[in-house]
Amino acid sequence: MPGRTQSSSEHQDYANQHDLLEKYAITKNGFLPEREPLRRLPNAYYAPWESLLEDLPALIKERAIRQAVNQIQILSTSKLHTEEEWRRAYVVLSFLAHGYIWGGEKASEVLPPAISVPFLQVSEHLGLPPVATYAALNLWNFSSSGTDFRDLDKLEVLHTFSGTEDEAWFFLVSVAMEAQGAHIIPVMIQALEAIRYRDYSTIIKALDQLVACIRELGRLLDRMDEKCDPMVFYHQIRPFLAGSKNMGPAGLPNGVLYQGGDGALSWKQLRGGSNGQSSLIQFFDIVLGVEHTSTGSFRGSSSATSSGASEGRKSFHEEVRSYMPAQHRAFLEHISRMKSLKEFANEPIESDEHGQLQQSFQAATKALGDFRNRHMQLVTRYIIVPSRKQSQLPTVNLATASSRTSRGTGTELTGTGGTALIPFLKQTRDETYLTGIINSSA
C-alpha cells in the first residue's frame, strides 16, 4: 500500500532514538567520544608509562624502546577509575606494545610483563583485545582546537610511532570521517524503523542523505595525499600498525607471547589496527543489507574460501567486531536484528513510491561501492606501488616482508589486519555493488 501518515506510536519510536544511542555510547560525534580523549593519565603513579609514550618516536628511532621498557616495573591498574582513564591506559599500552614488538631490526615475539600484564587487564575491562586497534589509534587518540571534530584542519593527534606529520594526518583523516558520518546514524535508524510503517518519504530521504554523506567521506579520504607521503606511510608508519595474525613473514610465525598477572603465558595472534574496525562503515553495511563472506585469509589456508564464513567460520567483518569498543559492537548487533533496507527494497513493487525507493537504495549501494573503490585506489598508491621497490634494509617487518614477497603483483600483500589485502578489498567492494541489484522476480 502507499506510504501512510505517521501515527503517534511512530513518533514515539523516533523519540526513543536518543535513549538507544545513549545506551550504546553513540554521541553527537558518532562513534567518537562526546569530548576530547584524555591527553594524560591524571595519577602521577602512571608517569613511567606516559614518559615512555612521550619519548616513543625518539626511542624507536634510536632503537632504544625495548631497553627503556625493560627498565620499568609492572604497574597496577587499580588506580584507574573512570572509563576515560581506562581508555587512556589502553591507548598508552597499545602504542608501547607495538613500539616494543616492531621497534627493532626484528620483531619481538615476547611482550615483557611490564606491558603485557596491565595491557591484558585493561583490555579485559574494556572488552577489547590487547593490541593496537582502530579505537586506540584513532577514536581515542586526538584533540581539537575547536568544538567541531569534522574540521580536519583543527584536529591534532595525541601520539604517533614515527613522530611525523604524515602519521598524524593518517590518523586524523579517519577521525574527521567518523565525525562527518555521525549525523547519518540517527537518520538511518529512523529509516529502518520507518520500514514497519512503509513510510517511503522518510526512507527515501534518508537514503539520499546517506549518498551525500558517503560522498563527503570520500572527499575527506581524498585529502590523505595532502600531508601523508606514501613512502613515509609504507616504511615508517604501516609496520607499527601490524598485529600478530598472519605475520609469519614479518617475523611473528607464532604470534606474540603475553604474560598475565598470574604468571600464565599465552601466545596470541591478533589482528592489527585497520579501518575495517570502523563501526561507522559496518553500520552502513548493516542498514543497507550488504553481506560480506570473506574471512580475509590467503589462498591455500584453511579458511581461504569465500564460503568459509558460512561453514562455521566468521567472516572478517563479523570477527573484527570483537576489536570494536564493546558498546559499539552491541549497537551493531542490535541494528543487525532489524529488517534491512535491502529486504524492503526487494519486495514486489506495489507503488511508484516503492520504485523510487529502489532507485534510492541502488544509489546508496553504488555510493558505498564507489567509496570502497576509492579506498582501493588509495591502497594502490600507499601500499602496492611502494611494495614494488625492493627493500635493502636489514629490518624485518611488514614493509620489508611485503616488498620481498609481493613481486609487484599485490596478490600476496598482507593488510595490517592480517588479511590477504587486495583479494579481500576487491571482494568487499564487489559484494557492496552486488547488493544494489534488485531481485528480478520482485
Secondary structure as a PSIPRED ss2 file (coil, helix, strand):
# PSIPRED VFORMAT (PSIPRED V4.0)

   1 M C   1.000  0.000  0.000
   2 P C   1.000  0.000  0.000
   3 G C   1.000  0.000  0.000
   4 R C   1.000  0.000  0.000
   5 T C   1.000  0.000  0.000
   6 Q C   1.000  0.000  0.000
   7 S C   1.000  0.000  0.000
   8 S H   0.000  1.000  0.000
   9 S H   0.000  1.000  0.000
  10 E H   0.000  1.000  0.000
  11 H H   0.000  1.000  0.000
  12 Q H   0.000  1.000  0.000
  13 D H   0.000  1.000  0.000
  14 Y H   0.000  1.000  0.000
  15 A H   0.000  1.000  0.000
  16 N C   1.000  0.000  0.000
  17 Q H   0.000  1.000  0.000
  18 H H   0.000  1.000  0.000
  19 D H   0.000  1.000  0.000
  20 L H   0.000  1.000  0.000
  21 L H   0.000  1.000  0.000
  22 E H   0.000  1.000  0.000
  23 K H   0.000  1.000  0.000
  24 Y C   1.000  0.000  0.000
  25 A C   1.000  0.000  0.000
  26 I C   1.000  0.000  0.000
  27 T E   0.000  0.000  1.000
  28 K C   1.000  0.000  0.000
  29 N C   1.000  0.000  0.000
  30 G E   0.000  0.000  1.000
  31 F C   1.000  0.000  0.000
  32 L C   1.000  0.000  0.000
  33 P C   1.000  0.000  0.000
  34 E C   1.000  0.000  0.000
  35 R C   1.000  0.000  0.000
  36 E C   1.000  0.000  0.000
  37 P C   1.000  0.000  0.000
  38 L C   1.000  0.000  0.000
  39 R C   1.000  0.000  0.000
  40 R C   1.000  0.000  0.000
  41 L C   1.000  0.000  0.000
  42 P C   1.000  0.000  0.000
  43 N C   1.000  0.000  0.000
  44 A H   0.000  1.000  0.000
  45 Y H   0.000  1.000  0.000
  46 Y H   0.000  1.000  0.000
  47 A H   0.000  1.000  0.000
  48 P H   0.000  1.000  0.000
  49 W H   0.000  1.000  0.000
  50 E H   0.000  1.000  0.000
  51 S H   0.000  1.000  0.000
  52 L H   0.000  1.000  0.000
  53 L H   0.000  1.000  0.000
  54 E H   0.000  1.000  0.000
  55 D C   1.000  0.000  0.000
  56 L H   0.000  1.000  0.000
  57 P H   0.000  1.000  0.000
  58 A H   0.000  1.000  0.000
  59 L H   0.000  1.000  0.000
  60 I H   0.000  1.000  0.000
  61 K H   0.000  1.000  0.000
  62 E C   1.000  0.000  0.000
  63 R C   1.000  0.000  0.000
  64 A C   1.000  0.000  0.000
  65 I H   0.000  1.000  0.000
  66 R H   0.000  1.000  0.000
  67 Q H   0.000  1.000  0.000
  68 A H   0.000  1.000  0.000
  69 V H   0.000  1.000  0.000
  70 N C   1.000  0.000  0.000
  71 Q C   1.000  0.000  0.000
  72 I C   1.000  0.000  0.000
  73 Q C   1.000  0.000  0.000
  74 I C   1.000  0.000  0.000
  75 L C   1.000  0.000  0.000
  76 S C   1.000  0.000  0.000
  77 T C   1.000  0.000  0.000
  78 S C   1.000  0.000  0.000
  79 K C   1.000  0.000  0.000
  80 L C   1.000  0.000  0.000
  81 H C   1.000  0.000  0.000
  82 T C   1.000  0.000  0.000
  83 E H   0.000  1.000  0.000
  84 E H   0.000  1.000  0.000
  85 E H   0.000  1.000  0.000
  86 W H   0.000  1.000  0.000
  87 R H   0.000  1.000  0.000
  88 R H   0.000  1.000  0.000
  89 A H   0.000  1.000  0.000
  90 Y H   0.000  1.000  0.000
  91 V H   0.000  1.000  0.000
  92 V H   0.000  1.000  0.000
  93 L H   0.000  1.000  0.000
  94 S H   0.000  1.000  0.000
  95 F H   0.000  1.000  0.000
  96 L H   0.000  1.000  0.000
  97 A H   0.000  1.000  0.000
  98 H H   0.000  1.000  0.000
  99 G H   0.000  1.000  0.000
 100 Y H   0.000  1.000  0.000
 101 I H   0.000  1.000  0.000
 102 W H   0.000  1.000  0.000
 103 G C   1.000  0.000  0.000
 104 G C   1.000  0.000  0.000
 105 E C   1.000  0.000  0.000
 106 K C   1.000  0.000  0.000
 107 A C   1.000  0.000  0.000
 108 S C   1.000  0.000  0.000
 109 E C   1.000  0.000  0.000
 110 V E   0.000  0.000  1.000
 111 L C   1.000  0.000  0.000
 112 P C   1.000  0.000  0.000
 113 P H   0.000  1.000  0.000
 114 A H   0.000  1.000  0.000
 115 I H   0.000  1.000  0.000
 116 S H   0.000  1.000  0.000
 117 V H   0.000  1.000  0.000
 118 P H   0.000  1.000  0.000
 119 F H   0.000  1.000  0.000
 120 L H   0.000  1.000  0.000
 121 Q H   0.000  1.000  0.000
 122 V H   0.000  1.000  0.000
 123 S H   0.000  1.000  0.000
 124 E H   0.000  1.000  0.000
 125 H H   0.000  1.000  0.000
 126 L H   0.000  1.000  0.000
 127 G C   1.000  0.000  0.000
 128 L C   1.000  0.000  0.000
 129 P C   1.000  0.000  0.000
 130 P C   1.000  0.000  0.000
 131 V C   1.000  0.000  0.000
 132 A C   1.000  0.000  0.000
 133 T C   1.000  0.000  0.000
 134 Y H   0.000  1.000  0.000
 135 A H   0.000  1.000  0.000
 136 A H   0.000  1.000  0.000
 137 L H   0.000  1.000  0.000
 138 N H   0.000  1.000  0.000
 139 L H   0.000  1.000  0.000
 140 W C   1.000  0.000  0.000
 141 N C   1.000  0.000  0.000
 142 F E   0.000  0.000  1.000
 143 S E   0.000  0.000  1.000
 144 S E   0.000  0.000  1.000
 145 S C   1.000  0.000  0.000
 146 G C   1.000  0.000  0.000
 147 T C   1.000  0.000  0.000
 148 D C   1.000  0.000  0.000
 149 F C   1.000  0.000  0.000
 150 R C   1.000  0.000  0.000
 151 D C   1.000  0.000  0.000
 152 L H   0.000  1.000  0.000
 153 D H   0.000  1.000  0.000
 154 K H   0.000  1.000  0.000
 155 L E   0.000  0.000  1.000
 156 E E   0.000  0.000  1.000
 157 V E   0.000  0.000  1.000
 158 L C   1.000  0.000  0.000
 159 H C   1.000  0.000  0.000
 160 T C   1.000  0.000  0.000
 161 F C   1.000  0.000  0.000
 162 S C   1.000  0.000  0.000
 163 G C   1.000  0.000  0.000
 164 T C   1.000  0.000  0.000
 165 E H   0.000  1.000  0.000
 166 D H   0.000  1.000  0.000
 167 E H   0.000  1.000  0.000
 168 A H   0.000  1.000  0.000
 169 W H   0.000  1.000  0.000
 170 F H   0.000  1.000  0.000
 171 F H   0.000  1.000  0.000
 172 L H   0.000  1.000  0.000
 173 V H   0.000  1.000  0.000
 174 S H   0.000  1.000  0.000
 175 V H   0.000  1.000  0.000
 176 A H   0.000  1.000  0.000
 177 M H   0.000  1.000  0.000
 178 E H   0.000  1.000  0.000
 179 A H   0.000  1.000  0.000
 180 Q H   0.000  1.000  0.000
 181 G H   0.000  1.000  0.000
 182 A C   1.000  0.000  0.000
 183 H C   1.000  0.000  0.000
 184 I H   0.000  1.000  0.000
 185 I H   0.000  1.000  0.000
 186 P H   0.000  1.000  0.000
 187 V H   0.000  1.000  0.000
 188 M H   0.000  1.000  0.000
 189 I H   0.000  1.000  0.000
 190 Q H   0.000  1.000  0.000
 191 A H   0.000  1.000  0.000
 192 L H   0.000  1.000  0.000
 193 E H   0.000  1.000  0.000
 194 A H   0.000  1.000  0.000
 195 I H   0.000  1.000  0.000
 196 R H   0.000  1.000  0.000
 197 Y H   0.000  1.000  0.000
 198 R C   1.000  0.000  0.000
 199 D C   1.000  0.000  0.000
 200 Y H   0.000  1.000  0.000
 201 S H   0.000  1.000  0.000
 202 T H   0.000  1.000  0.000
 203 I H   0.000  1.000  0.000
 204 I H   0.000  1.000  0.000
 205 K H   0.000  1.000  0.000
 206 A H   0.000  1.000  0.000
 207 L H   0.000  1.000  0.000
 208 D H   0.000  1.000  0.000
 209 Q H   0.000  1.000  0.000
 210 L H   0.000  1.000  0.000
 211 V H   0.000  1.000  0.000
 212 A H   0.000  1.000  0.000
 213 C H   0.000  1.000  0.000
 214 I H   0.000  1.000  0.000
 215 R H   0.000  1.000  0.000
 216 E H   0.000  1.000  0.000
 217 L H   0.000  1.000  0.000
 218 G H   0.000  1.000  0.000
 219 R H   0.000  1.000  0.000
 220 L H   0.000  1.000  0.000
 221 L H   0.000  1.000  0.000
 222 D C   1.000  0.000  0.000
 223 R C   1.000  0.000  0.000
 224 M H   0.000  1.000  0.000
 225 D H   0.000  1.000  0.000
 226 E H   0.000  1.000  0.000
 227 K H   0.000  1.000  0.000
 228 C C   1.000  0.000  0.000
 229 D C   1.000  0.000  0.000
 230 P H   0.000  1.000  0.000
 231 M H   0.000  1.000  0.000
 232 V H   0.000  1.000  0.000
 233 F H   0.000  1.000  0.000
 234 Y H   0.000  1.000  0.000
 235 H H   0.000  1.000  0.000
 236 Q H   0.000  1.000  0.000
 237 I H   0.000  1.000  0.000
 238 R H   0.000  1.000  0.000
 239 P H   0.000  1.000  0.000
 240 F H   0.000  1.000  0.000
 241 L H   0.000  1.000  0.000
 242 A C   1.000  0.000  0.000
 243 G C   1.000  0.000  0.000
 244 S C   1.000  0.000  0.000
 245 K C   1.000  0.000  0.000
 246 N C   1.000  0.000  0.000
 247 M E   0.000  0.000  1.000
 248 G C   1.000  0.000  0.000
 249 P C   1.000  0.000  0.000
 250 A C   1.000  0.000  0.000
 251 G C   1.000  0.000  0.000
 252 L E   0.000  0.000  1.000
 253 P C   1.000  0.000  0.000
 254 N C   1.000  0.000  0.000
 255 G C   1.000  0.000  0.000
 256 V E   0.000  0.000  1.000
 257 L E   0.000  0.000  1.000
 258 Y E   0.000  0.000  1.000
 259 Q E   0.000  0.000  1.000
 260 G C   1.000  0.000  0.000
 261 G C   1.000  0.000  0.000
 262 D C   1.000  0.000  0.000
 263 G C   1.000  0.000  0.000
 264 A C   1.000  0.000  0.000
 265 L E   0.000  0.000  1.000
 266 S E   0.000  0.000  1.000
 267 W E   0.000  0.000  1.000
 268 K E   0.000  0.000  1.000
 269 Q C   1.000  0.000  0.000
 270 L C   1.000  0.000  0.000
 271 R C   1.000  0.000  0.000
 272 G C   1.000  0.000  0.000
 273 G C   1.000  0.000  0.000
 274 S C   1.000  0.000  0.000
 275 N H   0.000  1.000  0.000
 276 G H   0.000  1.000  0.000
 277 Q H   0.000  1.000  0.000
 278 S C   1.000  0.000  0.000
 279 S H   0.000  1.000  0.000
 280 L H   0.000  1.000  0.000
 281 I H   0.000  1.000  0.000
 282 Q H   0.000  1.000  0.000
 283 F H   0.000  1.000  0.000
 284 F H   0.000  1.000  0.000
 285 D H   0.000  1.000  0.000
 286 I H   0.000  1.000  0.000
 287 V H   0.000  1.000  0.000
 288 L H   0.000  1.000  0.000
 289 G C   1.000  0.000  0.000
 290 V C   1.000  0.000  0.000
 291 E C   1.000  0.000  0.000
 292 H C   1.000  0.000  0.000
 293 T C   1.000  0.000  0.000
 294 S C   1.000  0.000  0.000
 295 T C   1.000  0.000  0.000
 296 G C   1.000  0.000  0.000
 297 S C   1.000  0.000  0.000
 298 F C   1.000  0.000  0.000
 299 R C   1.000  0.000  0.000
 300 G C   1.000  0.000  0.000
 301 S C   1.000  0.000  0.000
 302 S C   1.000  0.000  0.000
 303 S C   1.000  0.000  0.000
 304 A C   1.000  0.000  0.000
 305 T C   1.000  0.000  0.000
 306 S C   1.000  0.000  0.000
 307 S C   1.000  0.000  0.000
 308 G H   0.000  1.000  0.000
 309 A H   0.000  1.000  0.000
 310 S H   0.000  1.000  0.000
 311 E H   0.000  1.000  0.000
 312 G C   1.000  0.000  0.000
 313 R C   1.000  0.000  0.000
 314 K C   1.000  0.000  0.000
 315 S C   1.000  0.000  0.000
 316 F H   0.000  1.000  0.000
 317 H H   0.000  1.000  0.000
 318 E H   0.000  1.000  0.000
 319 E H   0.000  1.000  0.000
 320 V H   0.000  1.000  0.000
 321 R H   0.000  1.000  0.000
 322 S H   0.000  1.000  0.000
 323 Y H   0.000  1.000  0.000
 324 M C   1.000  0.000  0.000
 325 P C   1.000  0.000  0.000
 326 A H   0.000  1.000  0.000
 327 Q H   0.000  1.000  0.000
 328 H H   0.000  1.000  0.000
 329 R H   0.000  1.000  0.000
 330 A H   0.000  1.000  0.000
 331 F H   0.000  1.000  0.000
 332 L H   0.000  1.000  0.000
 333 E H   0.000  1.000  0.000
 334 H H   0.000  1.000  0.000
 335 I H   0.000  1.000  0.000
 336 S H   0.000  1.000  0.000
 337 R C   1.000  0.000  0.000
 338 M C   1.000  0.000  0.000
 339 K C   1.000  0.000  0.000
 340 S C   1.000  0.000  0.000
 341 L H   0.000  1.000  0.000
 342 K H   0.000  1.000  0.000
 343 E H   0.000  1.000  0.000
 344 F H   0.000  1.000  0.000
 345 A H   0.000  1.000  0.000
 346 N C   1.000  0.000  0.000
 347 E C   1.000  0.000  0.000
 348 P C   1.000  0.000  0.000
 349 I C   1.000  0.000  0.000
 350 E C   1.000  0.000  0.000
 351 S C   1.000  0.000  0.000
 352 D H   0.000  1.000  0.000
 353 E H   0.000  1.000  0.000
 354 H H   0.000  1.000  0.000
 355 G H   0.000  1.000  0.000
 356 Q H   0.000  1.000  0.000
 357 L H   0.000  1.000  0.000
 358 Q H   0.000  1.000  0.000
 359 Q H   0.000  1.000  0.000
 360 S H   0.000  1.000  0.000
 361 F H   0.000  1.000  0.000
 362 Q H   0.000  1.000  0.000
 363 A H   0.000  1.000  0.000
 364 A H   0.000  1.000  0.000
 365 T H   0.000  1.000  0.000
 366 K H   0.000  1.000  0.000
 367 A H   0.000  1.000  0.000
 368 L H   0.000  1.000  0.000
 369 G H   0.000  1.000  0.000
 370 D H   0.000  1.000  0.000
 371 F H   0.000  1.000  0.000
 372 R H   0.000  1.000  0.000
 373 N H   0.000  1.000  0.000
 374 R H   0.000  1.000  0.000
 375 H H   0.000  1.000  0.000
 376 M H   0.000  1.000  0.000
 377 Q H   0.000  1.000  0.000
 378 L H   0.000  1.000  0.000
 379 V H   0.000  1.000  0.000
 380 T H   0.000  1.000  0.000
 381 R H   0.000  1.000  0.000
 382 Y H   0.000  1.000  0.000
 383 I H   0.000  1.000  0.000
 384 I H   0.000  1.000  0.000
 385 V H   0.000  1.000  0.000
 386 P H   0.000  1.000  0.000
 387 S H   0.000  1.000  0.000
 388 R C   1.000  0.000  0.000
 389 K C   1.000  0.000  0.000
 390 Q C   1.000  0.000  0.000
 391 S C   1.000  0.000  0.000
 392 Q C   1.000  0.000  0.000
 393 L C   1.000  0.000  0.000
 394 P C   1.000  0.000  0.000
 395 T C   1.000  0.000  0.000
 396 V C   1.000  0.000  0.000
 397 N C   1.000  0.000  0.000
 398 L H   0.000  1.000  0.000
 399 A H   0.000  1.000  0.000
 400 T H   0.000  1.000  0.000
 401 A H   0.000  1.000  0.000
 402 S H   0.000  1.000  0.000
 403 S H   0.000  1.000  0.000
 404 R H   0.000  1.000  0.000
 405 T H   0.000  1.000  0.000
 406 S H   0.000  1.000  0.000
 407 R C   1.000  0.000  0.000
 408 G C   1.000  0.000  0.000
 409 T C   1.000  0.000  0.000
 410 G C   1.000  0.000  0.000
 411 T C   1.000  0.000  0.000
 412 E C   1.000  0.000  0.000
 413 L C   1.000  0.000  0.000
 414 T E   0.000  0.000  1.000
 415 G C   1.000  0.000  0.000
 416 T C   1.000  0.000  0.000
 417 G C   1.000  0.000  0.000
 418 G C   1.000  0.000  0.000
 419 T C   1.000  0.000  0.000
 420 A E   0.000  0.000  1.000
 421 L H   0.000  1.000  0.000
 422 I H   0.000  1.000  0.000
 423 P H   0.000  1.000  0.000
 424 F H   0.000  1.000  0.000
 425 L H   0.000  1.000  0.000
 426 K H   0.000  1.000  0.000
 427 Q H   0.000  1.000  0.000
 428 T H   0.000  1.000  0.000
 429 R H   0.000  1.000  0.000
 430 D H   0.000  1.000  0.000
 431 E H   0.000  1.000  0.000
 432 T H   0.000  1.000  0.000
 433 Y H   0.000  1.000  0.000
 434 L H   0.000  1.000  0.000
 435 T H   0.000  1.000  0.000
 436 G C   1.000  0.000  0.000
 437 I C   1.000  0.000  0.000
 438 I C   1.000  0.000  0.000
 439 N C   1.000  0.000  0.000
 440 S C   1.000  0.000  0.000
 441 S C   1.000  0.000  0.000
 442 A C   1.000  0.000  0.000
